[in-house]
Amino acid sequence: MQKYFEYRSISDMNNIILRNLHIFPHDIDLVVGIPRSGMMPANLIALYLNKPYTDIDSFISGRILGAGRRGSFIEKDKTNRVLVVDDSISTGESMKEAKQKCAHVSKDYKIYWAAIFATSESKKQVDFYCEIIDYPRIFQWNFFHSYHITKSCFDIDGVLCVDPVTDDDGPVYTEYISHATPLYQPTVCIDTIVSCRLEKYRSITEKWLQDNHIQYKHLVMLDFPNKAERVKWGRHGEYKAGVYKKSSASLFVESSLAQARTIAAVSGKPVFCTETFDLVYGGGILQAKLTTRLKRKIKKFLRKFSKQ
């Protein structure tokens, strides 16, 4: 059975904040973000409410982020109500740490605590939240630093590094992949890298991965003698899907939308596409979004029904 993730993009976050802007107190004097993921929603809320904003350490030290090199000082006689924001809350550890940091200044302010996304359990730990999203869930803005990477297959070209501009299957291509520009660099260990690069480039590829501090457990490459044979074969998406299907991975990260659709259809498992930053399922992006929307409506109905 296909696994469905609750997925939110940066655009989704922005729209959800706009739809729920009314829930936040509009008489606040300052918006504070919890680094690093909380800085983006804090900035958006501050912009829409036309309020100053800062990070939590600057707030504690009495500074507001500003255009100047050193920012500006908080005017305590004009700052009474503060909204502290994180992107999400799950276990509540980050929020708990933020509250501990603010403990010695809390007597000077009325502090509200907010998260854009909460779980059914963690919502009790904040004063405001915009949407309940239970696990499994994926956020675009922190995906490459999340535990999902440890259960994922990754393509190389177009994902871990910039796509080669040319492939002569010779010195030009060898030089390029030896010094390819890194693109998305996960900070946790990838389960399996699945590349359409040829086996003869394994040592070069392994050195590039090592030089760029990319951790992985397995590296699967195509065993063809040359580029011409690979092009003639031409089943790149099916090949990636086959490796993915046999693995225990629950996600594949692919640069090409066309190949992402093929991988999802053949493997029966979801694909994260960096070309569009969408999650692609066997029935396509639209089916996935409709399914996720339906699940949210069912959950909302059940919560409402359970209170009656």
C-alpha positions as CSV (number, residue, x, y, z in Angstrom):
1,M,0.0,0.0,0.0
2,Q,1.3,3.4,-0.9
3,K,2.5,5.6,2.0
4,Y,1.1,9.1,2.0
5,F,2.9,12.0,3.7
6,E,1.3,15.3,4.9
7,Y,3.4,17.7,2.8
8,R,3.6,21.5,3.1
9,S,5.7,23.7,0.8
10,I,6.9,27.2,1.6
11,S,4.0,28.5,-0.5
12,D,1.6,26.4,1.6
13,M,3.1,27.9,4.8
14,N,2.6,31.4,3.5
15,N,-1.0,30.8,2.4
16,I,-1.8,29.1,5.7
17,I,-0.5,32.1,7.7
18,L,-2.6,34.4,5.5
19,R,-5.7,32.4,6.1
20,N,-5.1,32.3,9.8
21,L,-3.7,35.8,10.4
22,H,-6.8,36.7,12.4
23,I,-6.0,34.2,15.2
24,F,-2.9,36.1,16.2
25,P,-3.3,39.1,18.6
26,H,-3.0,42.2,16.4
27,D,-2.0,44.4,19.4
28,I,1.4,42.7,19.8
29,D,4.5,44.9,19.8
30,L,7.1,42.4,18.5
31,V,7.3,39.1,16.7
32,V,10.1,36.7,17.7
33,G,11.3,33.7,15.6
34,I,12.9,30.5,17.0
35,P,15.9,29.8,14.8
36,R,16.2,28.4,12.4
37,S,12.9,27.2,10.9
38,G,10.8,29.6,13.0
39,M,12.5,32.7,11.5
40,M,10.6,32.5,8.2
41,P,7.0,32.3,9.6
42,A,7.9,34.9,12.2
43,N,9.1,37.3,9.4
44,L,5.9,36.7,7.4
45,I,3.7,37.4,10.4
46,A,5.6,40.5,11.2
47,L,5.4,41.7,7.6
48,Y,1.7,41.1,7.4
49,L,1.0,42.7,10.8
50,N,3.5,45.5,10.2
51,K,5.4,44.7,13.4
52,P,9.1,44.6,14.2
53,Y,10.7,41.2,14.4
54,T,13.8,39.5,15.8
55,D,15.3,36.1,16.7
56,I,15.0,34.8,20.2
57,D,18.6,35.4,21.3
58,S,18.4,39.0,20.1
59,F,15.1,39.4,21.9
60,I,16.7,38.2,25.2
61,S,19.6,40.6,24.7
62,G,17.2,43.5,23.9
63,R,17.7,43.9,20.2
64,I,15.4,44.0,17.1
65,L,16.6,42.9,13.7
66,G,16.9,46.0,11.5
67,A,18.5,47.4,8.4
68,G,21.5,48.7,10.2
69,R,24.6,46.6,10.9
70,R,23.8,46.3,14.6
71,G,20.0,46.6,14.4
72,S,18.2,48.6,17.0
73,F,17.4,48.3,20.7
74,I,14.0,47.2,22.0
75,E,12.1,50.2,23.5
76,K,10.8,48.5,26.7
77,D,8.3,51.3,27.4
78,K,6.7,50.6,24.0
79,T,7.1,46.8,24.0
80,N,4.8,44.9,26.2
81,R,3.2,42.0,24.2
82,V,5.5,39.6,22.3
83,L,4.6,36.7,19.9
84,V,7.2,33.9,19.8
85,V,6.9,31.7,16.7
86,D,8.2,28.4,15.5
87,D,7.3,26.7,12.2
88,S,6.0,23.5,14.0
89,I,5.8,21.8,17.3
90,S,5.9,18.0,17.8
91,T,7.7,16.8,21.0
92,G,7.8,20.4,22.2
93,E,11.5,20.3,23.1
94,S,12.4,23.3,21.0
95,M,9.5,25.3,22.4
96,K,10.5,24.2,25.9
97,E,14.1,25.4,25.3
98,A,12.8,28.7,24.0
99,K,10.7,29.2,27.1
100,Q,13.6,28.4,29.4
101,K,15.7,31.0,27.5
102,C,13.0,33.6,28.0
103,A,12.3,32.8,31.6
104,H,14.4,35.6,33.1
105,V,12.8,38.3,30.8
106,S,9.2,36.9,31.0
107,K,8.4,39.2,33.9
108,D,8.9,42.2,31.6
109,Y,6.6,41.1,28.8
110,K,3.3,39.3,28.0
111,I,4.6,36.5,25.9
112,Y,2.4,34.4,23.6
113,W,3.7,31.2,22.0
114,A,2.7,30.1,18.5
115,A,3.5,27.4,15.9
116,I,2.2,27.3,12.4
117,F,1.8,23.5,12.4
118,A,1.1,21.4,15.5
119,T,0.1,17.8,16.1
120,S,-3.0,16.6,17.8
121,E,-1.0,16.3,21.1
122,S,1.4,19.2,20.9
123,K,-1.3,21.8,20.2
124,K,-1.8,22.1,24.0
125,Q,1.7,23.5,24.4
126,V,1.1,26.7,22.4
127,D,-1.3,29.6,22.6
128,F,-1.9,29.7,18.9
129,Y,-1.5,27.3,15.9
130,C,-2.7,27.4,12.3
131,E,-3.0,23.8,11.3
132,I,-2.9,20.3,12.9
133,I,-0.6,17.9,10.9
134,D,0.1,14.5,12.4
135,Y,2.9,12.2,11.2
136,P,4.2,11.2,8.7
137,R,4.8,14.8,7.5
138,I,7.3,16.6,5.3
139,F,8.2,20.3,5.2
140,Q,10.0,21.8,2.2
141,W,12.1,24.2,4.2
142,N,13.8,21.6,6.4
143,F,13.5,18.4,4.3
144,F,17.2,18.1,3.6
145,H,17.9,18.1,7.3
146,S,15.1,15.7,8.4
147,Y,15.1,12.1,9.4
148,H,13.3,11.3,6.1
149,I,16.6,11.4,4.4
150,T,17.8,8.3,6.3
151,K,14.9,6.4,4.7
152,S,15.3,7.8,1.2
153,C,16.9,7.0,-2.2
154,F,18.6,10.0,-3.9
155,D,19.5,10.8,-7.5
156,I,22.8,12.7,-7.9
157,D,22.6,14.9,-11.0
158,G,20.1,17.7,-10.5
159,V,19.7,16.9,-6.8
160,L,23.1,16.5,-5.0
161,C,24.9,18.5,-7.7
162,V,24.1,20.6,-10.7
163,D,23.2,18.7,-13.9
164,P,26.1,18.2,-16.3
165,V,25.8,20.7,-19.2
166,T,27.4,18.2,-21.5
167,D,28.2,14.5,-21.6
168,D,30.9,13.4,-24.1
169,D,31.5,10.2,-22.1
170,G,35.1,11.3,-22.0
171,P,37.4,14.0,-20.6
172,V,34.9,16.9,-20.6
173,Y,32.3,14.9,-18.6
174,T,35.0,13.4,-16.3
175,E,36.3,16.9,-15.5
176,Y,32.7,18.2,-14.9
177,I,31.6,15.4,-12.5
178,S,35.0,15.6,-10.7
179,H,34.3,19.2,-9.8
180,A,30.5,19.5,-10.0
181,T,28.8,22.3,-8.1
182,P,26.9,21.0,-5.1
183,L,23.2,21.7,-5.1
184,Y,21.1,20.2,-2.2
185,Q,23.4,18.9,0.5
186,P,21.7,16.8,3.2
187,T,23.1,17.0,6.7
188,V,22.1,13.4,7.6
189,C,23.0,10.1,6.0
190,I,21.2,9.1,2.8
191,D,20.1,5.4,2.7
192,T,20.8,4.8,-1.0
193,I,22.1,6.9,-3.9
194,V,20.7,5.7,-7.2
195,S,22.4,7.2,-10.2
196,C,22.2,6.7,-14.0
197,R,26.0,7.4,-14.1
198,L,28.0,4.5,-15.4
199,E,30.0,2.2,-13.1
200,K,33.2,3.3,-14.7
201,Y,32.7,6.7,-13.0
202,R,32.2,5.1,-9.5
203,S,35.6,6.1,-8.1
204,I,35.2,9.7,-9.3
205,T,31.7,9.9,-7.9
206,E,32.7,8.4,-4.5
207,K,35.5,11.0,-4.2
208,W,33.2,13.9,-5.0
209,L,30.7,12.6,-2.4
210,Q,33.4,12.4,0.2
211,D,34.9,15.8,-0.7
212,N,31.4,17.3,-0.3
213,H,30.7,15.6,3.0
214,I,27.7,13.7,1.7
215,Q,27.0,10.7,3.8
216,Y,25.3,7.6,2.3
217,K,25.1,3.8,2.9
218,H,24.8,2.5,-0.7
219,L,25.6,3.8,-4.2
220,V,23.9,2.1,-7.1
221,M,25.2,2.9,-10.6
222,L,24.5,1.6,-14.2
223,D,26.6,-1.2,-15.5
224,F,26.9,-0.3,-19.2
225,P,30.2,0.0,-21.1
226,N,29.5,3.5,-22.5
227,K,27.0,6.3,-22.9
228,A,25.7,5.0,-26.2
229,E,24.6,1.7,-24.7
230,R,22.9,3.6,-21.8
231,V,21.0,5.9,-24.2
232,K,20.0,3.0,-26.4
233,W,18.6,1.2,-23.3
234,G,16.8,4.4,-22.1
235,R,14.8,3.0,-19.2
236,H,16.2,5.4,-16.6
237,G,13.0,6.0,-14.6
238,E,12.2,2.3,-14.6
239,Y,15.7,1.4,-13.4
240,K,15.5,3.8,-10.5
241,A,12.0,2.6,-9.6
242,G,13.2,-1.0,-9.6
243,V,16.0,-0.2,-7.0
244,Y,13.6,1.9,-5.0
245,K,10.8,-0.8,-5.0
246,K,13.2,-3.5,-3.7
247,S,14.6,-1.2,-1.0
248,S,13.1,-0.4,2.4
249,A,13.2,3.3,1.5
250,S,9.9,5.2,1.8
251,L,10.9,8.1,-0.4
252,F,12.9,8.8,-3.6
253,V,14.4,12.2,-4.3
254,E,14.5,12.9,-8.1
255,S,15.2,16.1,-10.1
256,S,13.1,15.3,-13.2
257,L,9.4,15.6,-13.0
258,A,8.9,13.2,-15.9
259,Q,11.2,10.6,-14.2
260,A,9.6,11.2,-10.8
261,R,6.2,10.3,-12.3
262,T,7.6,7.1,-13.8
263,I,9.4,6.1,-10.6
264,A,6.2,6.7,-8.5
265,A,4.0,4.8,-11.0
266,V,6.4,1.8,-11.3
267,S,7.5,1.6,-7.6
268,G,4.1,2.4,-6.1
269,K,5.9,4.6,-3.6
270,P,6.1,8.5,-3.4
271,V,8.8,10.6,-5.0
272,F,10.0,14.1,-3.9
273,C,10.7,16.1,-7.0
274,T,13.2,19.0,-6.8
275,E,12.1,20.3,-10.2
276,T,8.8,21.5,-8.8
277,F,9.2,20.7,-5.1
278,D,6.1,18.5,-5.2
279,L,5.5,15.1,-3.8
280,V,4.6,12.8,-6.7
281,Y,2.5,9.6,-6.1
282,G,1.5,6.8,-8.4
283,G,-1.5,8.7,-9.5
284,G,0.4,12.0,-10.0
285,I,0.6,15.2,-8.0
286,L,-3.1,16.0,-8.2
287,Q,-4.2,12.7,-6.8
288,A,-1.8,13.1,-3.9
289,K,-3.1,16.6,-3.1
290,L,-6.7,15.5,-3.3
291,T,-6.0,12.5,-1.1
292,T,-4.3,14.7,1.5
293,R,-7.1,17.2,1.4
294,L,-9.7,14.4,1.8
295,K,-7.7,13.0,4.8
296,R,-7.7,16.4,6.5
297,K,-11.5,16.8,6.0
298,I,-12.1,13.4,7.5
299,K,-9.9,14.1,10.5
300,K,-11.7,17.5,11.0
301,F,-15.1,15.7,10.8
302,L,-14.0,13.0,13.3
303,R,-12.7,15.6,15.8
304,K,-15.9,17.6,15.5
305,F,-18.0,14.4,15.9
306,S,-16.0,13.2,18.9
307,K,-16.8,16.4,20.8
308,Q,-20.6,16.0,20.4
